[in-house]
Amino acid sequence: MDLAAVLYGREDRSWQAQANCMGVDPDLFFPERGASTREAKEVCRGCVVREDCLEYALANGEKFGIWGGMSERERRRLRRARALQRRAAVMNDAS
């Protein structure tokens, strides 16, 4: 994903038309606090654009809902893990 496109709102979202969730009640992907996310994640499981959806949510800081088969808590963990990997790579390059 092109960072400049994301920052200026020009990112390509054509992937959304291929998503399994098209036509599914959006409330399924934004459950009440403590409610199950199982059904939403099941919709995402075989989706051909699951990775695009996840990357969109990560790039745009989506704080609510299921995106790319992951909850906000799971996305937060992924962001942290990626940040640690980037730091480790920078440290390795510096030595």
Z-matrix of the N, CA and C atoms (Angstrom, degrees):
N
C 1 1.451
C 2 1.526 1 108.02
N 3 1.285 2 116.73 1 135.57
C 4 1.461 3 123.35 2 -178.83
C 5 1.532 4 109.16 3 -80.63
N 6 1.329 5 116.63 4 117.04
C 7 1.464 6 121.36 5 -176.87
C 8 1.525 7 112.01 6 -59.13
N 9 1.316 8 117.26 7 -42.05
C 10 1.468 9 120.06 8 179.59
C 11 1.523 10 110.71 9 -61.35
N 12 1.316 11 116.37 10 -39.65
C 13 1.469 12 120.01 11 179.02
C 14 1.523 13 110.80 12 -64.09
N 15 1.339 14 115.90 13 -40.43
C 16 1.468 15 119.67 14 178.63
C 17 1.524 16 109.92 15 -64.95
N 18 1.320 17 116.27 16 -46.97
C 19 1.462 18 120.43 17 -177.69
C 20 1.527 19 112.35 18 -62.05
N 21 1.298 20 116.87 19 -34.47
C 22 1.465 21 120.06 20 -176.73
C 23 1.526 22 112.93 21 -103.41
N 24 1.332 23 116.84 22 11.66
C 25 1.455 24 121.35 23 173.15
C 26 1.516 25 115.61 24 72.45
N 27 1.323 26 117.29 25 24.96
C 28 1.460 27 119.26 26 -178.75
C 29 1.519 28 112.56 27 -113.19
N 30 1.313 29 118.05 28 17.55
C 31 1.451 30 119.10 29 -177.98
C 32 1.526 31 110.24 30 -67.54
N 33 1.302 32 114.61 31 150.29
C 34 1.455 33 121.50 32 -179.29
C 35 1.521 34 108.78 33 -76.39
N 36 1.303 35 116.80 34 120.79
C 37 1.464 36 121.12 35 178.62
C 38 1.520 37 111.48 36 -113.80
N 39 1.322 38 117.12 37 20.83
C 40 1.461 39 120.35 38 -178.70
C 41 1.529 40 111.44 39 -61.99
N 42 1.324 41 117.26 40 -23.06
C 43 1.455 42 121.49 41 178.75
C 44 1.528 43 111.65 42 -59.21
N 45 1.337 44 116.82 43 -27.76
C 46 1.466 45 120.45 44 -176.19
C 47 1.528 46 112.55 45 -60.67
N 48 1.323 47 117.08 46 -30.74
C 49 1.466 48 120.68 47 -179.07
C 50 1.526 49 111.73 48 -66.41
N 51 1.332 50 117.90 49 -20.83
C 52 1.465 51 122.38 50 -178.80
C 53 1.525 52 112.82 51 -96.66
N 54 1.308 53 116.97 52 -0.61
C 55 1.465 54 121.38 53 -173.93
C 56 1.527 55 112.21 54 -70.44
N 57 1.326 56 115.47 55 142.19
C 58 1.464 57 121.58 56 176.85
C 59 1.524 58 112.02 57 -60.88
N 60 1.312 59 117.33 58 -25.49
C 61 1.460 60 121.09 59 -174.69
C 62 1.530 61 113.17 60 -81.44
N 63 1.313 62 117.84 61 -7.41
C 64 1.466 63 119.36 62 178.33
C 65 1.532 64 109.08 63 -58.45
N 66 1.297 65 116.43 64 125.33
C 67 1.457 66 121.22 65 179.90
C 68 1.514 67 114.61 66 87.47
N 69 1.334 68 116.86 67 -5.50
C 70 1.461 69 121.01 68 177.98
C 71 1.527 70 107.87 69 -89.35
N 72 1.321 71 116.88 70 143.51
C 73 1.458 72 121.41 71 179.09
C 74 1.529 73 110.35 72 -54.87
N 75 1.332 74 118.76 73 118.84
C 76 1.471 75 121.71 74 -178.37
C 77 1.529 76 113.59 75 -58.41
N 78 1.327 77 117.45 76 -26.68
C 79 1.466 78 120.33 77 179.53
C 80 1.523 79 111.81 78 -58.71
N 81 1.337 80 116.41 79 -26.82
C 82 1.464 81 120.81 80 178.65
C 83 1.529 82 110.24 81 -60.89
N 84 1.319 83 117.38 82 -33.56
C 85 1.461 84 122.54 83 -176.10
C 86 1.526 85 113.52 84 -90.80
N 87 1.321 86 115.93 85 -3.30
C 88 1.462 87 121.40 86 178.52
C 89 1.531 88 108.48 87 -130.79
N 90 1.348 89 116.22 88 65.53
C 91 1.470 90 119.77 89 -176.88
C 92 1.525 91 112.11 90 -69.18
N 93 1.300 92 114.76 91 156.17
C 94 1.463 93 120.96 92 175.36
C 95 1.526 94 108.68 93 -61.37
N 96 1.318 95 116.03 94 153.52
C 97 1.464 96 121.33 95 179.44
C 98 1.528 97 109.97 96 -53.56
N 99 1.311 98 115.97 97 127.75
C 100 1.460 99 121.17 98 178.61
C 101 1.519 100 114.27 99 88.53
N 102 1.344 101 117.65 100 -11.05
C 103 1.466 102 120.54 101 179.79
C 104 1.523 103 109.87 102 -78.16
N 105 1.299 104 115.96 103 160.70
C 106 1.457 105 121.73 104 -177.99
C 107 1.536 106 112.06 105 -68.35
N 108 1.315 107 115.18 106 142.20
C 109 1.464 108 121.72 107 175.69
C 110 1.531 109 110.26 108 -106.84
N 111 1.320 110 116.12 109 3.19
C 112 1.460 111 121.97 110 -174.08
C 113 1.515 112 113.16 111 -56.09
N 114 1.323 113 117.97 112 -48.44
C 115 1.470 114 121.28 113 -177.47
C 116 1.525 115 111.67 114 -63.17
N 117 1.322 116 117.20 115 -42.80
C 118 1.464 117 120.77 116 179.37
C 119 1.521 118 110.17 117 -63.69
N 120 1.314 119 116.84 118 -43.83
C 121 1.459 120 120.63 119 -179.96
C 122 1.520 121 111.16 120 -65.53
N 123 1.311 122 116.96 121 -31.49
C 124 1.469 123 121.08 122 177.07
C 125 1.528 124 110.44 123 -65.38
N 126 1.328 125 117.31 124 -39.03
C 127 1.467 126 121.01 125 176.57
C 128 1.524 127 109.33 126 -62.14
N 129 1.318 128 116.57 127 -39.38
C 130 1.472 129 122.08 128 -178.16
C 131 1.528 130 112.79 129 -73.28
N 132 1.315 131 117.18 130 -27.16
C 133 1.462 132 121.84 131 -168.69
C 134 1.528 133 113.93 132 -48.74
N 135 1.299 134 119.30 133 -49.71
C 136 1.464 135 120.74 134 -176.87
C 137 1.513 136 113.64 135 -102.71
N 138 1.300 137 117.86 136 16.73
C 139 1.457 138 121.97 137 -174.89
C 140 1.532 139 110.88 138 -72.46
N 141 1.320 140 116.48 139 132.45
C 142 1.465 141 121.25 140 -177.95
C 143 1.528 142 112.50 141 -72.56
N 144 1.317 143 118.01 142 -17.40
C 145 1.468 144 120.70 143 -179.69
C 146 1.526 145 111.89 144 -113.04
N 147 1.302 146 115.64 145 21.09
C 148 1.460 147 120.87 146 -178.26
C 149 1.530 148 111.57 147 -55.86
N 150 1.313 149 117.49 148 -44.81
C 151 1.464 150 121.06 149 -179.28
C 152 1.531 151 111.49 150 -65.12
N 153 1.332 152 116.94 151 -41.43
C 154 1.472 153 120.77 152 177.39
C 155 1.524 154 110.24 153 -60.51
N 156 1.313 155 115.81 154 -42.58
C 157 1.464 156 121.90 155 -179.85
C 158 1.526 157 110.33 156 -62.89
N 159 1.317 158 116.33 157 -46.29
C 160 1.462 159 120.96 158 179.53
C 161 1.526 160 110.63 159 -62.07
N 162 1.322 161 117.08 160 -46.03
C 163 1.466 162 120.28 161 -179.49
C 164 1.529 163 111.29 162 -64.12
N 165 1.326 164 116.49 163 -36.30
C 166 1.469 165 120.30 164 176.34
C 167 1.531 166 109.91 165 -60.94
N 168 1.328 167 116.30 166 -47.21
C 169 1.469 168 120.83 167 -179.26
C 170 1.526 169 111.15 168 -62.73
N 171 1.323 170 116.62 169 -41.31
C 172 1.470 171 120.28 170 179.43
C 173 1.525 172 110.80 171 -66.38
N 174 1.314 173 116.71 172 -44.11
C 175 1.467 174 121.16 173 -178.05
C 176 1.517 175 112.02 174 -67.33
N 177 1.328 176 117.12 175 -29.25
C 178 1.458 177 121.19 176 -176.26
C 179 1.519 178 113.62 177 -103.43
N 180 1.323 179 116.62 178 5.71
C 181 1.459 180 120.34 179 176.39
C 182 1.519 181 114.07 180 61.72
N 183 1.326 182 116.38 181 36.32
C 184 1.471 183 119.10 182 178.65
C 185 1.522 184 109.29 183 -59.17
N 186 1.315 185 116.29 184 123.03
C 187 1.461 186 120.94 185 -175.80
C 188 1.519 187 113.54 186 -99.65
N 189 1.297 188 116.92 187 -10.74
C 190 1.459 189 119.66 188 -176.79
C 191 1.515 190 110.06 189 -131.05
N 192 1.316 191 115.22 190 152.75
C 193 1.446 192 120.83 191 171.87
C 194 1.511 193 115.38 192 88.40
N 195 1.315 194 113.11 193 174.33
C 196 1.455 195 122.67 194 177.74
C 197 1.518 196 106.96 195 -97.65
N 198 1.306 197 116.56 196 123.40
C 199 1.460 198 123.87 197 178.86
C 200 1.520 199 107.24 198 -132.06
N 201 1.316 200 116.45 199 127.86
C 202 1.460 201 119.37 200 179.14
C 203 1.513 202 113.04 201 59.60
N 204 1.313 203 115.98 202 27.78
C 205 1.464 204 120.66 203 178.67
C 206 1.515 205 114.75 204 79.79
N 207 1.336 206 117.14 205 11.04
C 208 1.466 207 119.85 206 -178.63
C 209 1.520 208 111.73 207 -125.75
N 210 1.319 209 114.83 208 144.04
C 211 1.468 210 121.50 209 174.82
C 212 1.528 211 108.68 210 -80.04
N 213 1.313 212 117.24 211 170.88
C 214 1.471 213 120.88 212 177.83
C 215 1.527 214 110.41 213 -60.35
N 216 1.310 215 117.76 214 -40.90
C 217 1.465 216 120.56 215 179.37
C 218 1.527 217 110.65 216 -60.69
N 219 1.333 218 116.36 217 -43.10
C 220 1.470 219 120.41 218 178.84
C 221 1.526 220 111.41 219 -67.13
N 222 1.333 221 116.73 220 -38.45
C 223 1.466 222 120.14 221 177.82
C 224 1.530 223 110.81 222 -66.69
N 225 1.313 224 116.75 223 -37.36
C 226 1.468 225 121.04 224 178.18
C 227 1.534 226 109.84 225 -61.95
N 228 1.334 227 116.39 226 -43.89
C 229 1.468 228 120.42 227 177.48
C 230 1.533 229 110.70 228 -61.55
N 231 1.311 230 116.43 229 -42.85
C 232 1.462 231 121.33 230 179.76
C 233 1.528 232 110.73 231 -63.10
N 234 1.332 233 116.78 232 -43.27
C 235 1.475 234 120.15 233 177.89
C 236 1.526 235 110.88 234 -59.87
N 237 1.337 236 116.04 235 -44.02
C 238 1.465 237 120.26 236 178.83
C 239 1.522 238 111.35 237 -62.42
N 240 1.332 239 116.70 238 -45.06
C 241 1.466 240 120.92 239 -179.72
C 242 1.528 241 110.47 240 -62.22
N 243 1.324 242 117.39 241 -41.90
C 244 1.464 243 120.58 242 178.81
C 245 1.531 244 110.57 243 -65.53
N 246 1.318 245 117.05 244 -39.30
C 247 1.471 246 120.46 245 178.87
C 248 1.526 247 110.13 246 -63.53
N 249 1.323 248 117.12 247 -41.47
C 250 1.462 249 120.67 248 177.99
C 251 1.525 250 110.88 249 -64.14
N 252 1.334 251 116.61 250 -39.67
C 253 1.470 252 120.22 251 177.92
C 254 1.525 253 110.89 252 -63.91
N 255 1.342 254 116.57 253 -41.72
C 256 1.466 255 119.57 254 178.81
C 257 1.528 256 110.85 255 -63.52
N 258 1.338 257 116.24 256 -43.41
C 259 1.463 258 120.09 257 179.03
C 260 1.518 259 111.10 258 -61.75
N 261 1.339 260 116.21 259 -43.16
C 262 1.467 261 120.49 260 179.60
C 263 1.527 262 110.45 261 -63.18
N 264 1.322 263 116.91 262 -40.07
C 265 1.461 264 120.96 263 179.02
C 266 1.524 265 110.90 264 -64.48
N 267 1.333 266 116.81 265 -40.97
C 268 1.460 267 121.14 266 178.40
C 269 1.523 268 109.79 267 -64.64
N 270 1.312 269 117.15 268 -43.57
C 271 1.465 270 121.30 269 179.19
C 272 1.519 271 110.86 270 -62.24
N 273 1.343 272 117.38 271 -41.72
C 274 1.462 273 121.40 272 178.81
C 275 1.527 274 111.31 273 -65.86
N 276 1.327 275 116.66 274 -38.20
C 277 1.458 276 120.61 275 178.84
C 278 1.531 277 111.59 276 -68.70
N 279 1.328 278 115.70 277 -31.47
C 280 1.462 279 120.55 278 -177.74
C 281 1.530 280 112.24 279 -75.72
N 282 1.319 281 116.07 280 -22.42
C 283 1.478 282 117.81 281 -177.25
C 284 1.499 283 113.04 282 -92.88
